[in-house]
Structures are given as C-alpha cells and as structure tokens.
Amino acid sequence: MDINLWEVVWVVFAAALFAAYLAFLFVVLIDIFRNESLSGLSRTLWVVLLVLLPVLASLAYLFAHGQTMALRTIRGSRADPGTAAAPAPDPTAQVASANELLRQGAITQEEFERLKRHSLQQASGTLPTDAAPRTSAG
C-alpha cells in the first residue's frame, strides 16, 4: 500500500480542522452555561441544537451572542477583584514590629535596619509590594 505525501498532508490538515471544530463547539457550549441572560429552557434548546445540528447551531449562537460572548471571555480572563492582592501593610506597623523583634533579640541590628529600609522603600513605591526583604536566614 503506497502512501502519497499529499495524502498525509490532507489527513493532517483534516485532523487539525476537526480539532479546531471541536474546540469551537466546546467554547460555544461553555459560553452557553456562562451566559447569565439565557434561561434554563433556552440553554437546553441551544444544547439540543448543538447535538442535533452542531455546525448550524454553533454558527447561529455565534451570530446571536457573539458580541457578548467576547465580553464574557474577556471578563472571565481578568483576575477576580475578590482575589486581588492585599494592600501593603502600614510601614509604621512594619517598623514597629521589626523594632519589637530587635528588642526581643530575635533579629540583629543589621537585620532591623534592612527590614526598616525595605518597609520605607515599599511605602515610597520604589519597591514592589510582593518583594521580600533579604535576611541572613533567607
């Protein structure tokens, strides 16, 4: 059985097209359940249409809800405001905490100065809030 190079190219192309088609169907299916403006009955109808007439139903959904589909995708890709990074602690409280550690003997004077400098740099905006100060232990 001879295999022609063009047959291989055609099979690879057809497989890539089929994978893209399946990915598109799944994107439409996920968006159906993400769409808050659809009622339960309309979601059911869209899913039944996707099963019975996948190409026509997916194109019809794209034309009917394409603009809001893009907005939902953008909104879903942004970070959730509830999980945003916590605000930076007050530098005065950080220095006071470091001073208490120094008084207890948990850190050296050099480490206290490093922590104090780090807190003040964070407060002035010259240091990212997630950067950790370097200590001799870390």
Residue pairs with C-beta under 8 A, 6 or more apart in sequence:
24 58
25 50
25 54
25 58
28 50
28 57
28 58
28 61
28 62
28 69
29 47
29 50
31 61
31 65
31 69
31 72
31 73
32 38
32 43
32 46
32 47
32 50
32 61
33 43
34 72
34 76
35 43
35 65
35 68
35 69
35 72
37 68
38 46
46 57
46 61
49 56
49 57
49 60
50 57
50 58
50 61
61 69
62 69
85 129
85 130
88 122
88 123
88 129
91 119
91 120
91 122
91 123
94 115
94 119
94 122
95 115
95 116
95 119
95 120
98 107
98 112
98 115
98 116
98 119
99 112
101 107
101 112
102 108
102 109
102 111
102 112
107 115
107 135
108 136
111 135
111 136
114 133
114 134
114 135
115 133
115 135
118 127
118 131
118 133
121 127
122 128
122 129
122 131
132 138
